């Protein structure tokens, strides 16, 4: 039986001095065929532990419907880490932040009258039902059962959100009641109000930061003087939003901060050691002055990049770690091969309008409601109504669009409305009236801060001048699969920009290897490869390539489907290097 304990600030494992040197990588951001490759590299850097969040929304995407298979096999990931000689820190908290859709919370919570992240019994009941499925998968893997899990988190950065101690204690008790008997912890920023709000009785407090470690640890000691020090999130890189430059942190600066942490005798968890990818629609968003959605790549400028390659930062971190612990012997693991498969050209397409009935669910509403109202979590939603005419030029206003809307009059695009740039559109309605269609894209729910309650679609009505428009036909378009897209439908003869699906084929001779997809001259949309949602692309940048792991490909013919919202480029190109 293995148990983490301590005497003063000295951490003990098996009663002997121990220091956690851990790296974060999230199983749900890595195809499972590559878990072993990434864990092998983590261990080669000198880490003895891997840390992962657990994303509630991938495991219970619809209430009562659970998925712990494939990329969601958290128990399989933990077992594999243990078999490779690593300890594991699991963060199973309902909320994880992580630049992940809704901070890991499932979207269906937004359609239930309850208050999130507090001791509201209605919310705690939903967490308990989830834990009833999740925790029994993990308890056989606890170190007290000779498994690899040495610690589990109670809540994540709760002091940055609230101060409900009853809530923290309820989460702690839920874990204990379900058999969790390893070390429990919290993690917060190293400021007074954050530690005051986020620490929980009976849980070890850790801090998150990227630099100024002595200052951070000194603050933690004011609140917890007789326990080991740990930076649970050492931010050695950063994430990207659309419209920004790609974020990097210099290797020298990050290595210097790491050295300061280890010189202090503290434990550390690299956030991230390997970031991976926000596949599908699972990127989160921040909301400071405005709404800022995250890109598809979660490379994070980490020591192991998005494609699993070792970087100069890896080498520098390994040298620093080698000053304090003995490094593994033998050569470093090799990077996986990459290929430039070249250009492919779409050979057929179908406009959204022509296949809309095969890929959507139909609802009718007096008022346009958010997508959660219709039982939808992710993807797109179309609102349609008939406007009477004639009308001289009027201002069309979507009072609160979440997040990006394409507006059509009689199926002609008249403009785009964006949450981060609210505006109205001038509209002229002819005699006899016109059809108004509004296609809204969920660009990712806010994952951090006071704007966490982030319903999607149209949340507060549509007006022409001051007149609200009522009675809507609503089409839910979650795009969980593109198998229902009908490319053989007769084509509409519509002018201008039109959302459409474009199909191409990539033929691979021999065993597939990793590659990177470029959509130069395409505008904005989503890519599916062999019906796997690879993620979003957008000419806004900074991300220019989408990572395509080899396990998503197959020898022979591969189907590529692009859902382009505006106008297509001529070709798609697979190259052997990324551009973020």
C-alpha positions in Angstrom: 0.0 0.0 0.0 1.4 3.4 -1.0 0.3 6.6 0.7 1.6 10.1 0.4 2.2 11.7 3.8 4.6 14.4 5.2 6.5 15.6 8.2 6.7 19.3 8.2 7.5 20.4 4.7 9.0 17.0 3.7 6.8 14.8 1.6 7.0 11.1 2.2 6.2 8.1 0.1 6.5 4.7 1.8 7.8 6.7 4.7 10.8 7.9 2.6 11.5 11.4 1.3 9.7 12.0 -2.0 9.2 14.8 -4.4 6.5 14.9 -7.1 7.8 15.9 -10.5 4.8 15.7 -12.7 3.6 16.6 -16.1 0.0 17.4 -17.2 -1.4 15.7 -20.3 -5.1 15.2 -20.8 -6.2 11.8 -22.1 -9.2 13.4 -23.9 -6.9 15.7 -25.9 -4.7 12.8 -27.2 -5.8 9.9 -29.4 -5.5 6.8 -27.2 -3.1 5.1 -29.6 -0.6 7.8 -28.6 -1.0 7.7 -24.9 1.9 5.4 -24.4 4.2 7.5 -26.7 3.4 10.7 -24.7 3.8 9.0 -21.4 7.1 7.5 -22.4 8.4 11.0 -23.3 7.1 12.4 -20.0 9.0 9.8 -18.1 12.2 10.4 -20.2 12.2 14.0 -19.2 12.5 13.0 -15.5 8.9 13.0 -14.4 7.8 10.4 -11.9 4.1 11.4 -12.1 1.5 12.3 -14.8 -1.5 14.6 -14.0 -4.8 14.8 -15.8 -8.1 16.6 -15.5 -11.3 14.5 -16.0 -13.7 16.3 -18.2 -17.3 15.7 -17.1 -18.8 16.8 -20.4 -17.0 14.1 -22.4 -18.2 11.4 -20.1 -21.8 12.5 -19.7 -22.6 14.5 -22.8 -26.3 14.0 -22.2 -27.7 13.5 -18.7 -27.6 9.9 -17.7 -25.8 8.8 -20.8 -22.2 7.9 -19.9 -19.1 7.2 -22.1 -15.8 5.8 -20.8 -14.6 4.2 -24.0 -11.9 5.1 -26.5 -10.5 8.5 -26.0 -12.7 8.8 -22.9 -11.2 5.7 -21.2 -9.8 7.5 -18.1 -9.2 4.2 -16.3 -7.3 2.8 -19.2 -5.1 5.9 -19.3 -4.4 5.6 -15.6 -3.6 1.9 -15.8 -1.3 2.4 -18.7 0.6 5.1 -16.8 1.0 2.7 -13.8 2.2 0.0 -16.1 4.9 2.3 -17.3 6.1 3.0 -13.8 4.4 6.4 -13.3 2.3 7.7 -10.4 -0.9 9.6 -11.3 -2.6 12.7 -10.0 -6.3 12.7 -11.1 -8.4 15.9 -11.0 -11.9 14.6 -11.2 -13.6 17.8 -10.1 -16.9 18.8 -11.8 -15.1 22.0 -13.1 -11.6 21.9 -14.6 -11.2 25.2 -16.6 -8.5 24.0 -18.9 -9.5 26.2 -21.9 -12.0 23.4 -22.4 -15.6 23.7 -23.5 -17.6 25.1 -20.4 -14.6 24.3 -18.2 -15.6 20.6 -18.4 -19.2 21.1 -17.2 -21.8 19.4 -19.4 -24.0 21.8 -21.4 -27.2 20.2 -20.2 -26.8 21.7 -16.8 -27.7 25.1 -18.4 -31.2 23.8 -19.0 -31.9 23.0 -15.4 -32.8 25.5 -12.7 -29.8 25.3 -10.5 -26.7 27.3 -9.4 -23.3 26.0 -10.5 -20.2 25.5 -8.3 -21.9 26.0 -5.0 -23.8 23.9 -2.4 -27.1 24.2 -4.2 -28.5 20.7 -3.5 -29.8 20.4 -7.1 -26.3 20.9 -8.5 -24.7 18.6 -5.9 -27.2 15.9 -6.9 -26.0 16.0 -10.5 -22.4 15.8 -9.4 -23.2 12.9 -7.1 -24.8 11.0 -10.0 -21.7 11.5 -12.1 -19.4 10.5 -9.3 -21.4 7.3 -8.9 -20.3 6.3 -12.3 -16.8 7.8 -12.4 -15.3 7.2 -9.0 -15.8 3.4 -8.9 -13.6 3.3 -12.1 -10.8 5.0 -10.2 -10.9 3.5 -6.7 -9.3 0.2 -7.7 -6.4 2.3 -9.2 -5.7 4.2 -5.9 -2.2 3.8 -4.5 -3.9 2.4 -1.3 -5.0 -0.4 -3.5 -1.6 -0.8 -5.1 -2.6 1.3 -8.0 -0.8 4.4 -9.4 -3.1 7.2 -8.2 -1.4 9.1 -5.3 -3.7 12.2 -5.1 -7.0 13.5 -6.2 -8.3 17.1 -6.4 -11.4 18.4 -4.6 -12.1 21.4 -6.7 -10.1 23.5 -9.2 -9.1 27.1 -8.6 -12.3 27.6 -6.7 -11.0 30.7 -4.9 -11.1 32.4 -8.3 -14.8 31.8 -8.5 -16.4 31.5 -5.1 -16.1 31.1 -1.3 -18.7 28.4 -0.5 -16.9 26.2 2.0 -20.0 23.9 2.3 -19.6 23.2 -1.4 -15.9 22.3 -1.0 -16.6 20.1 1.9 -19.5 18.4 0.1 -17.2 17.5 -2.8 -14.5 16.3 -0.4 -17.1 14.1 1.3 -18.4 12.7 -2.0 -14.9 11.4 -2.8 -14.4 9.9 0.7 -17.8 8.3 0.8 -17.1 6.6 -2.5 -13.8 5.1 -1.2 -11.2 7.7 -2.1 -8.6 7.4 0.6 -5.5 9.0 -1.1 -4.3 12.5 -0.5 -6.9 15.1 -1.4 -5.9 18.6 -2.5 -7.0 22.0 -3.8 -5.1 24.3 -6.2 -5.5 28.1 -6.4 -3.6 31.2 -7.3 -1.2 32.4 -4.6 -3.2 35.4 -3.5 -5.0 36.0 -0.1 -8.6 36.0 -1.4 -8.0 33.0 -3.7 -6.5 30.8 -0.9 -9.2 32.0 1.5 -11.9 31.0 -1.0 -10.4 27.8 -2.4 -8.8 26.0 0.6 -10.8 23.1 2.1 -10.5 21.5 5.5 -8.9 18.1 5.2 -7.3 18.9 1.8 -3.7 19.8 1.0 -3.5 23.3 -0.5 -1.3 23.8 -3.6 -0.7 26.9 -5.7 -0.7 27.6 -9.5 1.7 30.1 -11.1 4.3 30.6 -13.9 7.0 32.6 -12.2 8.0 34.4 -8.9 7.9 31.0 -7.1 9.4 32.3 -3.8 6.7 34.9 -3.5 4.0 32.3 -4.3 5.3 29.8 -1.9 5.8 32.3 0.9 2.1 33.3 0.5 1.0 29.6 0.7 3.1 29.1 3.9 1.1 31.9 5.5 -2.0 29.7 5.2 -0.4 26.2 5.4 2.9 26.4 7.3 3.4 22.7 8.1 2.9 20.9 4.7 5.0 20.4 1.6 5.1 23.0 -1.1 3.8 22.2 -4.6 3.1 24.2 -7.7 0.2 22.2 -9.1 0.2 24.2 -12.3 3.6 25.5 -13.5 2.5 27.6 -16.5 5.5 27.1 -18.8 3.7 28.1 -21.9 0.2 29.5 -22.8 -2.8 29.0 -25.0 -4.1 30.8 -28.1 -7.3 32.7 -29.0 -8.4 33.4 -32.5 -7.2 36.8 -33.8 -4.1 36.8 -31.6 -0.5 36.0 -32.1 0.7 32.5 -31.2 1.8 32.5 -27.6 5.3 31.3 -26.7 7.5 31.6 -23.6 11.2 31.5 -23.9 12.9 28.3 -23.0 15.5 30.1 -20.8 12.9 32.0 -18.8 10.8 28.9 -18.2 13.8 26.7 -17.2 15.0 29.4 -14.8 11.5 29.4 -13.1 11.6 25.7 -12.9 15.0 25.7 -11.2 13.7 28.2 -8.6 10.8 25.8 -7.8 13.0 22.8 -7.4 15.8 24.6 -5.5 13.1 25.5 -2.9 12.6 21.8 -2.3 9.1 22.0 -3.8 7.2 19.6 -6.0 6.0 20.6 -9.4 3.4 19.8 -12.1 4.2 21.1 -15.6 1.0 22.7 -17.1 1.2 21.6 -19.8 3.9 19.1 -20.4 2.0 18.0 -23.5 -1.1 20.0 -24.5 -2.6 18.0 -27.3 -5.6 19.1 -29.3 -9.1 20.6 -28.8 -10.7 18.1 -31.2 -14.2 18.7 -32.5 -16.1 21.6 -30.8 -14.4 21.2 -27.5 -12.4 24.4 -27.3 -13.3 26.8 -24.5 -13.3 30.5 -24.4 -12.4 33.4 -22.1 -14.3 36.5 -21.3 -12.5 39.5 -20.1 -13.3 42.7 -21.9 -15.0 40.6 -24.6 -15.6 37.0 -25.6 -12.4 35.3 -26.8 -12.7 31.7 -28.1 -9.7 29.4 -28.0 -8.2 27.8 -31.2 -8.2 24.1 -32.0 -4.6 23.5 -31.1 -3.7 23.2 -27.5 0.0 23.1 -28.2 0.6 25.5 -25.3 4.2 25.9 -26.3 4.8 22.9 -24.2 7.9 20.8 -23.8 6.3 18.1 -25.9 4.5 19.8 -28.7 1.0 19.1 -30.1 2.3 16.4 -32.4 4.3 14.7 -29.7 7.7 16.0 -30.7 10.4 16.8 -28.2 11.3 20.5 -28.2 14.3 22.6 -26.9 12.2 23.3 -23.9 12.1 19.5 -23.2 15.8 19.4 -23.3 16.2 22.4 -21.0 13.7 21.1 -18.4 15.4 17.7 -18.4 18.8 19.4 -17.6 17.2 21.3 -14.7 15.5 18.2 -13.4 18.8 16.3 -13.6 20.3 18.6 -11.1 17.9 17.3 -8.4 17.0 13.7 -9.3 18.5 10.9 -11.2 17.3 10.8 -14.8 16.3 7.7 -16.7 19.0 5.9 -18.5 19.1 5.3 -22.3 18.4 7.3 -25.4 15.4 9.7 -25.6 12.3 8.4 -27.4 12.1 9.3 -31.0 9.6 11.7 -32.6 7.0 10.0 -34.7 7.3 10.2 -38.5 5.5 12.9 -40.4 4.4 12.9 -44.1 3.5 15.5 -46.7 0.6 13.8 -48.6 0.2 16.8 -50.9 -2.9 18.4 -52.3 -6.4 16.9 -52.7 -9.3 18.6 -54.4 -13.0 18.3 -53.4 -14.8 16.3 -56.0 -18.4 17.0 -54.9 -20.3 19.3 -52.6 -23.8 20.0 -51.3 -25.1 23.3 -49.9 -26.4 23.3 -46.4 -29.9 24.2 -47.5 -30.1 21.0 -49.6 -29.2 18.6 -46.9 -30.5 20.5 -43.9 -33.4 18.2 -43.3 -31.1 15.1 -43.1 -28.6 16.5 -40.6 -30.9 18.5 -38.2 -33.7 18.2 -35.7 -36.8 20.3 -36.2 -38.4 22.4 -33.5 -41.0 25.2 -33.3 -40.8 28.1 -30.9 -42.7 31.3 -30.3 -39.4 32.9 -29.3 -35.9 31.9 -30.4 -34.5 30.0 -27.5 -30.8 29.0 -26.7 -29.7 25.7 -28.1 -29.7 24.1 -24.7 -33.5 24.6 -24.6 -33.7 22.1 -27.5 -31.4 19.6 -25.9 -28.4 20.5 -28.0 -24.9 21.1 -26.6 -22.5 21.7 -29.4 -22.4 22.7 -33.1 -24.7 25.0 -35.0 -28.3 26.0 -34.8 -30.6 27.6 -37.5 -33.5 30.0 -36.7 -36.0 30.7 -39.4 -39.1 32.9 -39.7 -41.1 34.8 -42.2 -41.0 38.6 -42.1 -43.9 40.6 -43.5 -43.3 43.2 -46.1 -42.9 45.6 -47.7 -40.6 47.4 -45.2 -38.2 50.2 -45.9 -34.7 49.8 -44.6 -34.8 48.5 -41.1 -32.2 47.6 -38.5 -32.0 43.8 -37.8 -30.8 43.2 -34.2 -30.0 39.9 -32.5 -30.0 41.1 -28.9 -27.5 38.6 -27.6 -25.9 36.3 -30.1 -23.7 33.5 -28.8 -21.5 33.4 -30.7 -21.3 34.0 -34.5 -24.3 34.3 -36.8 -24.7 34.2 -40.5 -27.8 36.2 -41.5 -29.8 35.3 -44.7 -32.7 37.0 -46.4 -34.3 34.6 -48.9 -31.2 32.5 -48.5 -28.8 35.3 -49.6 -26.2 36.2 -47.0 -26.6 39.8 -45.9 -24.1 39.9 -43.1 -22.4 38.3 -40.1 -23.0 39.2 -36.4 -20.4 38.4 -33.9 -20.7 38.4 -30.1 -17.4 40.2 -29.7 -18.5 42.9 -32.1 -22.2 43.5 -31.6 -23.9 45.5 -34.3 -27.1 45.6 -36.3 -27.7 44.9 -40.0 -29.7 47.0 -42.5 -32.5 45.0 -44.1 -35.0 45.8 -46.8 -38.0 43.5 -47.0 -39.8 43.4 -50.3 -43.6 43.4 -50.9 -44.9 39.9 -50.1 -42.3 39.5 -47.3 -39.1 37.4 -47.0 -37.7 34.4 -45.3 -35.1 35.2 -42.5 -32.6 32.5 -41.6 -30.0 32.9 -38.9 -27.3 30.3 -38.7 -25.5 30.5 -35.3 -22.2 28.8 -34.4 -21.3 27.8 -30.9 -17.7 28.9 -30.8 -17.0 27.3 -27.3 -18.5 28.1 -23.9 -16.6 30.3 -21.5 -14.4 28.1 -19.3 -13.3 30.6 -16.6 -14.6 33.6 -14.6 -17.9 35.2 -13.8 -19.3 34.7 -17.3 -19.4 30.9 -16.9 -23.2 30.7 -17.5 -22.9 30.8 -21.3 -25.9 29.6 -23.2 -25.5 29.3 -27.0 -27.5 30.4 -30.0 -29.9 33.3 -29.7 -30.5 34.1 -26.1 -32.6 37.3 -26.0 -34.7 37.7 -29.1 -34.5 39.2 -32.6 -35.8 42.6 -33.6 -36.5 44.6 -36.8 -36.1 48.1 -35.5 -38.0 47.8 -32.1 -40.3 45.1 -33.2 -39.6 41.6 -31.9 -40.1 38.8 -34.3 -42.0 35.8 -33.1 -42.8 32.2 -34.3 -39.7 30.5 -35.4 -38.7 27.2 -37.0 -35.6 26.0 -35.3 -33.1 23.4 -36.7 -30.6 21.9 -34.4 -27.4 20.9 -36.2 -25.0 19.3 -33.7 -22.9 17.6 -36.4 -21.9 14.7 -34.2 -21.4 12.8 -37.4 -21.5 13.8 -41.1 -22.8 10.4 -42.2 -26.2 11.9 -42.8 -24.9 14.6 -45.2 -26.5 13.9 -48.6 -24.1 14.8 -51.4 -26.4 13.4 -54.0 -29.1 16.1 -53.4 -30.0 18.3 -56.4 -28.1 21.6 -56.0 -29.8 24.9 -55.2 -29.0 27.8 -57.6 -28.1 30.4 -55.0 -25.7 33.2 -55.5 -23.0 34.6 -53.2 -21.5 33.0 -50.2 -23.2 29.8 -49.1 -22.5 27.3 -46.3 -21.8 23.9 -47.8 -20.2 20.6 -47.3 -17.2 19.7 -49.6 -15.9 16.1 -49.9 -12.4 15.1 -50.9 -10.4 11.8 -50.8 -6.9 11.2 -49.6 -5.4 8.0 -50.8 -2.5 6.7 -48.7 -0.2 3.9 -49.8 1.3 2.0 -46.9 0.9 2.6 -43.2 -0.3 6.2 -42.4 1.8 8.6 -40.4 1.1 12.0 -38.8 0.4 14.9 -41.1 -0.9 18.5 -41.0 -3.9 19.8 -42.9 -3.7 23.3 -44.4 -6.9 25.0 -45.7 -5.3 28.0 -47.5 -7.9 30.3 -49.0 -10.7 28.6 -47.2 -12.5 31.0 -44.9 -14.0 29.3 -41.8 -15.4 26.0 -40.9 -14.9 22.5 -39.5 -13.1 19.5 -40.9 -14.0 15.8 -40.6 -11.6 13.0 -41.5 -13.2 9.6 -41.7 -16.1 11.0 -39.7 -13.9 12.2 -36.9 -14.3 15.9 -36.1 -10.8 17.3 -36.4 -11.7 20.8 -35.2 -12.2 24.3 -36.5 -10.2 26.3 -38.9 -10.5 30.1 -39.5 -8.6 32.5 -41.7 -8.6 34.8 -38.6 -5.5 32.9 -37.4 -3.1 32.5 -35.7 -3.5 28.7 -36.3 -2.9 27.8 -40.0 -2.7 24.0 -39.8 -4.7 21.2 -38.2 -2.9 18.3 -36.7 -3.9 14.9 -38.1 -2.7 12.0 -36.0 -2.0 8.8 -38.0 -4.6 6.7 -36.1 -7.3 8.8 -37.6 -6.1 7.8 -41.1 -6.1 4.4 -42.8 -4.3 2.8 -45.6 -6.2 3.3 -48.9 -9.0 5.9 -49.3 -9.7 8.4 -46.5 -12.8 10.6 -46.6 -12.3 14.3 -45.9 -15.4 16.5 -45.4 -15.1 20.3 -44.9 -18.1 22.2 -43.7 -17.2 25.7 -45.0 -19.4 28.6 -43.8 -18.5 31.1 -46.5 -16.6 30.2 -49.7 -14.3 27.3 -50.4 -10.7 27.3 -51.4 -9.6 25.3 -54.4 -7.6 22.6 -52.7 -6.6 21.1 -49.3 -3.0 20.3 -48.6 -1.3 17.9 -46.3 2.2 18.9 -45.2 4.7 17.5 -42.8 5.1 20.6 -40.6 2.7 22.6 -38.5 2.1 26.4 -38.5 0.5 27.7 -35.3 
